[in-house]
Amino acid sequence: MGKKDKNAPLPQAPAGGAAVEQFDMVFHVQLAHGSPTRQVRDFTNVKQLYESIAKAFGIDTKEILYCTLNTHKIDMTRLLGGQIGLDDFLFAHIKGESKSEKVNKDGPALGLTISDNGAGYAFIKKIREDSIMSRCKNVAVGDHIKEINGTDLTGCRHFEVARMLKEIPIGSEFSIVCVEPKKAFDTNLAPRGAQGGSGNVSAGGGKKTLRMKKDGTAVVEDVDDAKTKLVTKIDDMLESFVGIRDTELSQSIYDYGKSCKEADEFGGLLDQHLSDFEFPDDFVLDVFEMIHK
């Protein structure tokens, strides 16, 4: 099977039963390094959201790295994925300084977990303690990975970056260029209030979320705690097997698995729609059994 366009969005998973709703909701947003509060509305996917934020603040859309929910800090547990609580407050992190590092890959695992912002930027979501990358002073959680060995990674998905790092031979040295999020002028300022929800879309209790679907539509859903826990477990397994975290991808995998009665059928759907990820058989079987147990 031929490779797909790496910039193409993930295919839409089977419908989860929620009807498409017309909505006219307003979300409040600040730039994470400090700004007045602005409002954004009329978006149904992450790219449209970034465009709305850029327009509201008069900046280039390409300057936005990612958004966090209800905190201006670089907190990867509050990272915006494909869902926003209707009472969530958004903080947009924009490009700051570039920095470079020479890394000696003296073992098989670098200790990085990679994610991406859905609009062409891969970034570091986690650095494991006592790992190769934990010894690098110029590499930090939240940094956008801009280049590896001089190769521009703009437009690359998280799994492509993870694969590129994995394929670097053990014992060799490589260069990495990262872009950190812009920092506040005064880092000693007291933390700003969230002015919104908890940022935890698994909280339940009747909490509603806006889910931005891969087909460009958006639906308002009640949070299903059991489903959210399974999606989180799939995300954990993605990190273990592939070295990435992506709640939107995990949601799609869940939807595919839920629509299948047999593991072989599930594997066939993943091969058909998500072949670029090259999921190992153990991952496919473990996910299917977890969804249907």
SVG drawing of the C-alpha trace seen along z (x, -y; Angstrom):
<svg xmlns="http://www.w3.org/2000/svg" viewBox="-28 -43 57 55">
<polyline fill="none" stroke="black" stroke-width="0.4" points="0.0,0.0 1.4,-3.4 2.2,-6.1 -0.4,-8.8 0.1,-12.6 1.7,-13.3 -0.1,-16.6 -3.5,-15.0 -5.8,-14.9 -6.6,-11.5 -9.7,-9.9 -12.9,-10.3 -13.7,-7.3 -17.1,-5.8 -19.7,-8.1 -20.2,-7.8 -23.9,-8.5 -23.8,-12.1 -25.8,-14.4 -24.1,-17.4 -25.2,-20.6 -25.4,-24.2 -23.6,-26.2 -22.6,-29.9 -20.3,-29.6 -17.7,-32.0 -14.4,-31.0 -12.1,-33.3 -8.3,-33.2 -5.1,-34.8 -1.5,-34.5 0.3,-32.4 3.2,-34.8 0.8,-37.6 -1.9,-39.5 -5.4,-41.0 -8.3,-38.5 -9.9,-38.1 -12.8,-36.0 -12.8,-33.3 -15.8,-31.7 -17.0,-29.9 -14.4,-27.2 -14.9,-23.4 -11.3,-22.2 -7.9,-23.0 -6.5,-24.8 -9.6,-27.1 -9.1,-27.8 -5.5,-28.8 -6.6,-31.1 -9.2,-32.7 -6.7,-33.2 -4.2,-34.7 -6.8,-37.1 -7.9,-38.1 -4.3,-39.1 -3.0,-40.3 -0.3,-37.6 0.7,-35.0 -1.1,-31.7 2.3,-30.0 3.5,-31.6 1.1,-29.4 2.7,-26.2 -0.3,-24.8 -2.9,-25.7 -3.4,-24.7 -6.7,-24.7 -7.2,-26.9 -3.5,-27.5 -0.8,-29.6 1.9,-27.2 3.5,-24.6 1.4,-21.8 1.1,-18.9 -1.7,-17.4 -3.8,-20.5 -2.9,-20.3 -5.7,-21.1 -6.6,-18.0 -9.8,-17.5 -12.1,-18.5 -12.8,-21.7 -15.0,-22.0 -17.7,-24.6 -16.4,-26.5 -12.7,-26.1 -10.4,-29.2 -7.7,-28.9 -4.1,-30.0 -2.1,-30.0 1.6,-29.4 3.5,-31.1 7.1,-30.7 9.9,-32.0 13.7,-31.5 15.4,-28.8 18.1,-26.7 20.3,-23.8 21.8,-20.8 24.3,-18.0 23.1,-14.7 25.1,-11.4 22.7,-8.5 24.5,-6.1 21.5,-3.8 18.4,-2.6 15.8,-4.9 16.2,-8.6 13.4,-9.0 11.2,-11.4 7.4,-11.3 6.3,-13.3 3.0,-14.9 1.9,-17.5 -0.5,-20.5 -2.6,-19.3 -1.2,-22.1 2.3,-21.0 4.4,-21.3 5.6,-18.3 6.7,-19.0 8.0,-17.3 5.3,-16.1 7.5,-14.2 11.1,-13.6 11.7,-10.5 14.0,-10.8 17.5,-9.5 17.2,-9.2 19.5,-10.4 17.5,-13.5 17.1,-14.4 20.9,-15.3 20.3,-17.9 20.2,-21.4 18.7,-23.0 15.8,-20.5 12.7,-20.8 9.1,-19.7 6.9,-21.9 9.6,-22.6 8.7,-22.4 11.2,-20.1 12.1,-22.3 15.1,-20.4 16.9,-17.1 20.4,-17.0 19.4,-20.0 16.1,-18.5 13.2,-20.9 10.4,-19.1 7.6,-21.6 4.6,-19.7 5.7,-16.4 3.4,-14.4 4.5,-13.2 5.0,-9.6 7.3,-10.7 9.5,-12.6 9.5,-9.7 10.4,-7.3 13.2,-9.6 14.7,-9.7 14.4,-6.0 16.2,-5.3 19.3,-7.3 22.0,-4.7 23.1,-3.9 26.5,-5.4 26.1,-8.3 25.8,-12.0 22.9,-14.1 21.9,-17.7 18.4,-18.9 17.0,-22.4 14.1,-23.3 11.8,-26.3 10.7,-27.1 7.3,-28.8 7.6,-32.5 8.1,-33.3 6.5,-36.0 8.6,-39.2 8.2,-38.7 8.3,-35.0 7.8,-36.0 4.2,-37.2 1.6,-35.4 -0.2,-32.7 -3.2,-34.0 -6.5,-32.5 -8.0,-30.0 -11.3,-32.0 -12.9,-28.9 -13.3,-25.2 -11.1,-22.5 -9.4,-21.6 -10.2,-18.0 -12.6,-16.6 -12.9,-13.3 -14.4,-15.0 -17.9,-14.0 -20.8,-15.4 -22.7,-16.5 -19.8,-18.4 -20.2,-19.1 -17.4,-19.4 -17.0,-20.6 -15.5,-17.8 -13.8,-18.9 -14.1,-16.0 -11.7,-15.0 -14.4,-15.7 -14.4,-19.4 -17.6,-19.3 -18.0,-19.8 -20.4,-18.3 -21.4,-19.1 -21.2,-15.9 -21.7,-14.9 -18.6,-13.5 -18.6,-9.7 -16.2,-8.8 -15.9,-5.2 -15.1,-6.0 -12.7,-8.8 -10.8,-6.4 -10.4,-3.9 -9.2,-6.6 -6.6,-7.6 -5.5,-4.0 -5.1,-3.8 -3.1,-7.0 -0.8,-5.4 -0.4,-2.4 0.5,-4.7 3.2,-6.1 4.5,-2.7 4.4,-1.1 5.0,-4.1 6.5,-6.8 3.7,-9.4 0.7,-10.8 -2.4,-12.0 -5.9,-12.0 -7.5,-12.6 -5.8,-9.6 -6.7,-7.5 -10.3,-8.6 -10.3,-7.5 -8.8,-4.2 -11.4,-3.7 -14.2,-4.4 -12.8,-2.0 -12.4,0.7 -15.9,0.2 -17.4,0.6 -15.8,4.0 -16.9,7.4 -13.6,9.2 -9.9,8.3 -9.1,9.1 -11.7,6.6 -10.3,4.0 -6.8,4.6 -8.0,4.3 -9.6,0.9 -6.3,-0.3 -4.3,1.0 -6.8,-0.7 -7.0,-4.1 -4.0,-4.4 -1.3,-2.4 1.4,-5.1 1.5,-4.4 2.5,-0.7 0.9,0.5 2.3,3.8 0.0,6.8 0.4,6.8 -0.9,3.2 -3.9,4.1 -4.9,7.1 -4.4,5.4 -6.5,2.4 -9.3,4.5 -9.5,6.7 -9.4,3.7 -12.3,2.1 -14.5,5.2 -13.8,6.8"/>
</svg>
